[in-house]
């Protein structure tokens, strides 16, 4: 018997492995996940609190709307 706060799928390796990629964007770094509809934003990694209010960096937003490759401010 296993008692843990970690989900059993994570411990036993039963979860699906998604292809994730971290890309530099204007607001910091964006972690993306590949979906059938194309890459989507999974999370934003930034030190600027204003970046989290931008809907282009919201989880589930398509990657095509994220300004990529323009460097950090």
VENRAHU-V192989 format. One record per helix or strand of 3 or more residues. SS is the DSSP state (h for helix, s for strand). FROM is the first residue (numbers start at 0). LEN is the number of residues. Records with the same first field share a line. If there is no record, write none. Layout:
# VENRAHU-V192989
SS=FROM-LEN + FROM-LEN
This chain:
# VENRAHU-V192989
h=7-5 + 48-5 + 54-3 + 62-3
s=19-6 + 27-8 + 37-8
